Amino acid sequence: MRPLLLQGGRVIDPSRSLDQTMDVLIQDGKIAAVGTGLGSPDGADVRDVRGKVVAPGLLDVHVHLREPGNEDVETIASGTRAAAAGGFTAVCAMPNTDPVTDNQAAVGFIVRQAARAGLTRVYPIGAISVGQKGEQLSEFGEMVGAGAVAVSDDGKPVASSHMMRTALEYAQTFGIPVADHCEEPTLAAGGVMHEGLVATRLGLKGIPAAAEEIMVGRDILLAELTGGHVHLCHMSTRGSVELIRRAKERGVRVTAEVTPHHLTLTDLACEGYDTQAKMNPPLREAADVAALRAALKDGVIDCIASDHAPHAYDAKEAAFDDAPFGVAGLETAFGVAWTELVEGGVLTAAELIARMSTAPAAALRLPGGSLKPGAPADVVVLDVTARWTVDPVTFFSKSRNTPFAGRTLTGRAALTVVGGTVVHPGEGPSAA
């Protein structure tokens, strides 16, 4: 493996409060040195990255890779190729595969497929319950032994409070969080978008904010009761933000994520019955977006996660009621976040890097999120001046379902390095 020297970039490493022009030397798959005027070893690959940001690789804690079972929509290879193009050096794979990732063998399959692809790191998340049916706990220990880093029933909320309590207690034995899709199923049943004026005007059944907030409140109370760590997936309402804020003030072990689309879009995007804006949790109101942005800034919400949910090209062509929930997010996440949050004056560059790299690594206790010497060389070089227009046809992902098609964004990955190996050159699909 050739040494790699990244010269003259703006090095932002939130793990060490570092933000200055420096060089980064990578040798033997690790960060060898960070400093000014570093010499290049014999045979080194020297890259001039002046004017660009050099940061710890981005880490996405909520991704659907669809393999096994739906390889026509996405595979671990295509999903990690999309992740690398988006600047992500690691992703967490959700368990709603077919069959469900609820046992040691299923976790091991994902680990092996990721190694075969040789792109971004993939950390499997195992199912809380067998088959995600909410009836019988999966074998957490065996899954963790095979490589699982958390448990979640993903899109199926854990309806039983007793099961959620037991899962939080059991997970502590293995030092992993329990991630929950917070949705009270009887309140949300049949809903296809946010319950509000837009849904009323469109004649669509809504999902009230309370459906999320009831489960956020319950999960927080159970985490407090058990001492377990609950991770709240894709938060969408201002009420959830307040519940998390108060829980953290009390010292409850709770972490939370928010998606780029919930930080930037409202239910108005559903006008015209646009199924690209159909997602779960649904897009909410402007006041919710404002609260989520403020919570991300002050750390009440820990991190940004894409909730990358690819679908077949024709699935979203159905009527709004019948179309699937979800948005493909890996290749647009950074650009949307930089454009809307950094250029929009909500976050500093260092704060955004922290929320997409250092903080998600800390939330799920994963390697990464740092450029300190000796750390694994998972690095992204970000061209934060690059202006580009989202064209789903050019995605590395097999899916095209995005609400951001046609939008001009600023900021994208120029170079993605995993374990010292360049996995994305940043020249678009022609470079594949």
C-alpha positions as CSV (number, residue, x, y, z in Angstrom):
1,M,0.0,0.0,0.0
2,R,1.6,3.3,-1.1
3,P,1.8,6.1,1.4
4,L,-0.7,8.9,0.6
5,L,0.1,12.6,1.4
6,L,-2.7,15.1,1.3
7,Q,-1.1,18.5,1.0
8,G,-2.3,21.9,2.0
9,G,-6.0,21.2,2.8
10,R,-8.1,22.8,5.5
11,V,-7.9,20.0,8.1
12,I,-11.1,19.8,10.3
13,D,-10.9,17.2,13.0
14,P,-13.7,17.8,15.6
15,S,-12.3,15.0,17.8
16,R,-9.3,17.3,18.5
17,S,-10.9,20.7,17.9
18,L,-8.6,21.1,14.9
19,D,-9.4,23.5,12.1
20,Q,-6.3,24.8,10.1
21,T,-4.4,24.4,6.9
22,M,-2.1,21.3,7.3
23,D,-0.9,18.2,5.6
24,V,-2.1,14.6,6.4
25,L,0.2,11.7,5.8
26,I,-1.3,8.2,5.6
27,Q,0.9,5.1,5.8
28,D,0.1,1.4,6.3
29,G,-3.7,2.1,6.5
30,K,-3.3,4.5,9.4
31,I,-2.9,8.3,10.0
32,A,0.8,8.6,10.3
33,A,1.1,12.4,10.9
34,V,-0.9,15.6,10.7
35,G,1.1,18.8,10.5
36,T,2.6,21.5,8.3
37,G,5.3,20.9,5.7
38,L,5.2,17.2,6.0
39,G,7.7,15.4,3.7
40,S,6.5,12.7,1.3
41,P,8.0,9.2,1.7
42,D,9.5,7.5,-1.3
43,G,6.9,6.4,-3.7
44,A,4.1,8.3,-2.0
45,D,0.9,9.3,-3.8
46,V,0.9,13.0,-3.3
47,R,-2.4,14.9,-3.7
48,D,-2.7,18.7,-3.7
49,V,-5.9,19.4,-1.8
50,R,-5.5,23.2,-1.3
51,G,-8.9,24.9,-1.1
52,K,-10.6,21.7,0.0
53,V,-11.6,20.4,3.5
54,V,-9.8,17.2,4.8
55,A,-11.9,15.5,7.5
56,P,-12.5,12.2,9.2
57,G,-14.6,10.0,6.9
58,L,-18.3,10.6,7.2
59,L,-20.2,7.9,9.0
60,D,-23.9,7.1,8.4
61,V,-25.6,5.2,11.2
62,H,-28.8,4.4,9.3
63,V,-28.7,2.9,5.8
64,H,-30.8,0.3,4.0
65,L,-28.6,-1.8,1.7
66,R,-31.4,-4.2,0.7
67,E,-29.2,-7.3,0.5
68,P,-30.1,-10.1,0.9
69,G,-33.6,-10.2,-0.7
70,N,-33.9,-7.1,-2.8
71,E,-30.7,-7.0,-4.9
72,D,-32.6,-5.6,-7.8
73,V,-33.0,-2.4,-5.7
74,E,-29.6,-2.2,-4.1
75,T,-26.7,-4.5,-3.2
76,I,-24.0,-4.1,-0.6
77,A,-21.6,-3.4,-3.4
78,S,-23.8,-0.7,-5.1
79,G,-24.8,0.8,-1.8
80,T,-21.2,1.1,-0.5
81,R,-20.2,2.6,-3.9
82,A,-22.8,5.2,-3.4
83,A,-21.7,5.8,0.1
84,A,-18.1,6.3,-1.0
85,A,-19.2,8.8,-3.6
86,G,-21.1,10.6,-0.8
87,G,-17.9,10.8,1.3
88,F,-18.9,8.1,3.8
89,T,-16.2,5.7,4.9
90,A,-18.6,3.6,7.1
91,V,-22.3,2.9,7.1
92,C,-24.6,0.9,9.5
93,A,-26.8,-1.6,7.6
94,M,-30.4,-1.8,8.9
95,P,-31.8,-5.3,9.4
96,N,-35.0,-5.2,7.3
97,T,-33.6,-7.5,4.7
98,D,-35.2,-10.7,3.4
99,P,-34.5,-12.8,5.4
100,V,-34.3,-10.4,8.3
101,T,-30.8,-9.9,9.9
102,D,-31.8,-11.5,13.2
103,N,-29.1,-14.1,13.7
104,Q,-25.4,-14.8,13.6
105,A,-25.3,-16.2,10.0
106,A,-27.2,-13.2,8.6
107,V,-24.8,-10.7,10.2
108,G,-21.9,-12.7,9.0
109,F,-23.2,-12.7,5.4
110,I,-23.3,-8.8,5.5
111,V,-19.8,-8.6,6.9
112,R,-18.5,-11.0,4.2
113,Q,-20.3,-9.2,1.3
114,A,-18.9,-5.8,2.5
115,A,-15.4,-7.2,2.6
116,R,-15.9,-8.6,-0.9
117,A,-17.0,-5.2,-2.2
118,G,-13.9,-3.6,-0.6
119,L,-15.4,-0.1,-0.5
120,T,-16.8,1.5,2.7
121,R,-16.9,-0.3,6.0
122,V,-20.3,-1.8,6.8
123,Y,-21.4,-2.3,10.4
124,P,-24.5,-4.5,10.6
125,I,-27.4,-3.7,12.9
126,G,-29.2,-6.8,14.1
127,A,-33.0,-7.1,14.6
128,I,-34.3,-6.7,18.1
129,S,-36.9,-9.5,17.6
130,V,-36.9,-12.6,15.5
131,G,-38.2,-11.7,12.0
132,Q,-38.9,-8.2,13.3
133,K,-42.2,-9.6,14.5
134,G,-42.0,-8.1,18.0
135,E,-42.6,-11.5,19.7
136,Q,-39.3,-13.1,20.6
137,L,-35.9,-11.4,21.3
138,S,-33.1,-12.3,18.9
139,E,-29.9,-13.6,20.2
140,F,-28.0,-10.3,20.7
141,G,-24.8,-11.9,21.9
142,E,-24.4,-14.1,18.8
143,M,-25.1,-11.2,16.5
144,V,-22.6,-9.0,18.3
145,G,-20.0,-11.7,18.1
146,A,-20.5,-11.9,14.4
147,G,-20.1,-8.1,14.0
148,A,-23.4,-6.4,14.9
149,V,-23.0,-3.0,16.5
150,A,-26.6,-2.3,17.6
151,V,-30.1,-3.8,17.5
152,S,-33.2,-2.3,15.9
153,D,-36.5,-3.5,14.5
154,D,-36.0,-0.6,12.1
155,G,-39.2,0.4,10.3
156,K,-41.3,-1.7,12.7
157,P,-41.5,0.1,16.0
158,V,-41.3,-2.0,19.1
159,A,-44.9,-1.8,20.1
160,S,-44.5,-3.9,23.3
161,S,-43.1,-1.8,26.2
162,H,-42.2,-5.0,28.0
163,M,-40.1,-6.1,25.0
164,M,-38.4,-2.7,24.7
165,R,-37.6,-2.8,28.4
166,T,-36.1,-6.3,28.1
167,A,-34.1,-5.4,25.0
168,L,-32.6,-2.4,26.7
169,E,-31.6,-4.6,29.7
170,Y,-30.2,-7.3,27.5
171,A,-28.3,-5.0,25.2
172,Q,-26.4,-3.6,28.2
173,T,-24.6,-6.9,28.6
174,F,-23.0,-6.4,25.2
175,G,-22.5,-2.7,25.4
176,I,-24.7,-1.8,22.4
177,P,-27.6,0.6,21.9
178,V,-31.1,-0.2,21.0
179,A,-32.3,1.9,18.1
180,D,-36.0,2.5,17.7
181,H,-38.2,3.8,14.9
182,C,-40.5,5.9,17.1
183,E,-44.1,5.5,15.9
184,E,-47.2,4.5,17.9
185,P,-48.7,2.1,15.4
186,T,-52.3,2.5,16.2
187,L,-52.1,6.3,15.8
188,A,-50.0,6.1,12.6
189,A,-52.0,3.3,11.0
190,G,-52.9,4.1,7.4
191,G,-51.2,7.4,7.4
192,V,-49.1,8.5,4.4
193,M,-47.9,12.0,5.3
194,H,-47.9,14.5,8.1
195,E,-51.3,15.2,9.7
196,G,-51.9,18.9,9.0
197,L,-53.3,21.4,6.6
198,V,-51.5,20.0,3.6
199,A,-52.8,16.5,4.1
200,T,-56.3,17.9,4.6
201,R,-56.1,19.8,1.4
202,L,-54.7,16.8,-0.5
203,G,-57.3,14.5,1.0
204,L,-54.6,12.1,2.4
205,K,-54.6,10.4,5.8
206,G,-52.1,11.9,8.1
207,I,-49.6,10.7,10.7
208,P,-49.8,13.0,13.7
209,A,-46.6,14.3,15.4
210,A,-47.9,12.7,18.6
211,A,-47.4,9.2,17.1
212,E,-43.7,9.9,17.2
213,E,-43.6,11.8,20.5
214,I,-45.5,9.1,22.5
215,M,-42.9,6.5,21.6
216,V,-40.0,8.9,22.1
217,G,-41.3,9.6,25.6
218,R,-41.8,5.9,26.3
219,D,-38.4,4.9,25.1
220,I,-36.8,7.6,27.2
221,L,-38.7,6.5,30.3
222,L,-37.6,2.9,29.7
223,A,-34.0,3.9,29.1
224,E,-34.1,5.8,32.4
225,L,-35.7,2.8,34.2
226,T,-33.1,0.3,32.9
227,G,-30.0,2.4,32.5
228,G,-29.8,1.2,28.9
229,H,-28.8,3.2,25.9
230,V,-31.6,4.0,23.4
231,H,-30.9,5.6,20.0
232,L,-33.8,7.4,18.5
233,C,-33.9,7.1,14.7
234,H,-34.8,9.9,12.3
235,M,-36.4,12.5,14.6
236,S,-39.0,14.7,12.9
237,T,-40.9,16.8,15.4
238,R,-40.4,19.7,17.7
239,G,-42.1,17.8,20.5
240,S,-39.5,15.0,20.2
241,V,-36.7,17.6,20.5
242,E,-38.1,18.8,23.8
243,L,-38.4,15.3,25.2
244,I,-34.8,14.5,24.3
245,R,-33.6,17.8,25.6
246,R,-35.1,17.2,29.1
247,A,-34.0,13.5,29.1
248,K,-30.3,14.6,28.4
249,E,-30.5,17.1,31.2
250,R,-31.5,14.3,33.5
251,G,-28.6,12.2,32.4
252,V,-30.7,9.6,30.5
253,R,-28.6,7.5,28.0
254,V,-30.3,8.7,24.9
255,T,-28.8,9.6,21.5
256,A,-30.7,10.7,18.4
257,E,-30.3,11.3,14.7
258,V,-32.0,13.4,12.1
259,T,-32.0,13.2,8.3
260,P,-31.0,15.8,5.7
261,H,-34.6,15.8,4.3
262,H,-36.2,16.4,7.7
263,L,-33.8,19.3,8.2
264,T,-34.6,20.9,4.8
265,L,-38.1,20.0,3.6
266,T,-41.6,20.4,4.9
267,D,-44.9,18.7,4.1
268,L,-45.4,21.3,1.4
269,A,-43.0,19.1,-0.7
270,C,-45.9,16.6,-1.0
271,E,-48.0,19.1,-3.0
272,G,-49.0,17.7,-6.4
273,Y,-49.0,14.2,-4.8
274,D,-45.2,14.0,-5.3
275,T,-44.3,10.5,-4.1
276,Q,-40.6,11.5,-3.9
277,A,-41.5,13.4,-0.8
278,K,-43.3,10.4,0.8
279,M,-41.2,9.1,3.7
280,N,-41.6,7.7,7.2
281,P,-41.5,9.6,9.5
282,P,-43.2,12.1,7.2
283,L,-42.0,15.6,6.4
284,R,-43.4,17.9,9.0
285,E,-43.9,21.7,9.3
286,A,-41.6,24.7,9.2
287,A,-41.6,25.0,13.0
288,D,-40.4,21.3,13.2
289,V,-37.6,22.0,10.8
290,A,-36.4,25.0,12.8
291,A,-36.5,23.0,16.1
292,L,-34.5,20.1,14.5
293,R,-31.9,22.5,13.2
294,A,-31.5,24.2,16.6
295,A,-31.3,20.8,18.3
296,L,-28.6,19.6,15.9
297,K,-26.6,22.8,16.5
298,D,-26.7,22.4,20.3
299,G,-26.2,18.7,20.4
300,V,-29.6,17.6,21.7
301,I,-29.7,15.7,18.4
302,D,-26.4,14.0,18.1
303,C,-25.9,13.3,14.4
304,I,-27.2,13.4,10.8
305,A,-28.1,10.1,9.2
306,S,-29.3,9.6,5.6
307,D,-31.9,6.8,6.2
308,H,-30.9,5.8,2.7
309,A,-34.0,3.8,1.5
310,P,-33.7,2.8,-2.2
311,H,-36.7,1.6,-4.2
312,A,-37.2,0.2,-7.7
313,Y,-37.4,2.8,-10.4
314,D,-41.1,2.3,-10.9
315,A,-42.2,1.9,-7.3
316,K,-42.6,5.6,-6.7
317,E,-44.7,5.9,-9.9
318,A,-47.8,4.6,-8.0
319,A,-50.6,6.7,-6.5
320,F,-49.4,8.5,-3.3
321,D,-51.3,6.1,-1.0
322,D,-49.7,3.1,-2.6
323,A,-46.1,4.3,-3.1
324,P,-43.4,3.1,-0.7
325,F,-41.9,5.4,1.9
326,G,-38.3,6.4,1.6
327,V,-35.6,8.4,-0.1
328,A,-32.1,7.5,-1.5
329,G,-29.8,9.7,0.5
330,L,-26.2,8.6,0.5
331,E,-25.0,10.7,-2.5
332,T,-26.9,13.9,-1.6
333,A,-26.6,13.9,2.2
334,F,-23.4,16.0,2.4
335,G,-24.3,18.4,-0.4
336,V,-27.8,19.1,1.1
337,A,-26.4,19.5,4.6
338,W,-23.5,21.9,3.5
339,T,-25.8,23.9,1.2
340,E,-28.7,24.3,3.7
341,L,-26.9,24.3,7.0
342,V,-23.4,25.7,6.5
343,E,-24.1,28.1,3.7
344,G,-27.4,28.8,5.3
345,G,-25.7,29.9,8.5
346,V,-27.1,27.3,10.8
347,L,-23.8,25.3,11.5
348,T,-20.2,26.0,11.1
349,A,-18.1,23.7,8.9
350,A,-16.6,22.1,11.9
351,E,-20.0,21.6,13.5
352,L,-21.3,19.8,10.4
353,I,-18.3,17.6,10.2
354,A,-18.8,16.7,13.8
355,R,-22.5,15.8,13.3
356,M,-21.6,13.6,10.2
357,S,-18.4,12.0,11.5
358,T,-17.2,12.3,15.1
359,A,-20.6,12.4,16.7
360,P,-22.2,9.4,14.9
361,A,-19.0,7.3,15.7
362,A,-19.4,8.3,19.4
363,A,-23.2,7.7,19.4
364,L,-22.8,4.0,18.4
365,R,-19.3,3.6,19.8
366,L,-17.7,2.8,16.5
367,P,-14.2,3.3,15.2
368,G,-13.6,6.4,13.2
369,G,-14.4,10.1,13.5
370,S,-10.8,11.2,14.2
371,L,-7.6,12.0,12.3
372,K,-5.4,11.5,15.3
373,P,-2.1,9.7,14.5
374,G,-2.5,6.0,14.7
375,A,-6.2,6.1,13.9
376,P,-7.5,4.1,10.9
377,A,-7.0,6.1,7.7
378,D,-10.7,6.7,7.0
379,V,-10.6,10.2,5.5
380,V,-12.7,12.3,3.2
381,V,-11.5,15.3,1.1
382,L,-14.5,17.6,0.5
383,D,-14.7,20.2,-2.3
384,V,-17.0,22.7,-0.5
385,T,-16.9,25.1,-3.4
386,A,-18.1,22.6,-6.1
387,R,-21.5,23.5,-7.4
388,W,-23.5,20.6,-8.9
389,T,-27.0,19.7,-9.8
390,V,-28.6,16.5,-8.5
391,D,-29.2,14.2,-11.4
392,P,-30.5,10.8,-10.2
393,V,-29.4,9.2,-13.5
394,T,-25.8,9.6,-12.4
395,F,-26.2,8.0,-9.0
396,F,-24.0,5.0,-8.1
397,S,-27.0,3.7,-6.2
398,K,-29.3,1.4,-8.1
399,S,-32.2,3.6,-7.1
400,R,-33.2,7.1,-8.2
401,N,-35.8,8.1,-5.6
402,T,-34.9,11.5,-4.4
403,P,-36.8,14.7,-3.6
404,F,-33.7,16.7,-4.5
405,A,-33.6,15.9,-8.2
406,G,-32.8,19.1,-10.2
407,R,-31.6,21.0,-7.1
408,T,-28.3,22.8,-7.3
409,L,-26.1,22.0,-4.3
410,T,-22.7,23.1,-3.1
411,G,-20.2,20.6,-1.7
412,R,-19.3,17.1,-2.5
413,A,-16.7,14.4,-1.8
414,A,-13.6,14.8,-4.0
415,L,-11.7,11.9,-2.5
416,T,-12.8,9.1,-0.1
417,V,-10.1,7.0,1.6
418,V,-10.9,3.8,3.7
419,G,-8.1,2.2,5.6
420,G,-5.6,4.1,3.5
421,T,-7.1,3.0,0.1
422,V,-8.7,5.5,-2.2
423,V,-12.3,4.1,-2.8
424,H,-13.7,7.2,-4.6
425,P,-11.9,9.5,-6.9
426,G,-14.7,12.1,-7.0
427,E,-15.0,12.3,-10.8
428,G,-18.5,11.1,-11.2
429,P,-19.8,7.8,-12.6
430,S,-17.4,7.9,-15.6
431,A,-14.6,7.2,-13.0
432,A,-16.2,4.0,-11.8
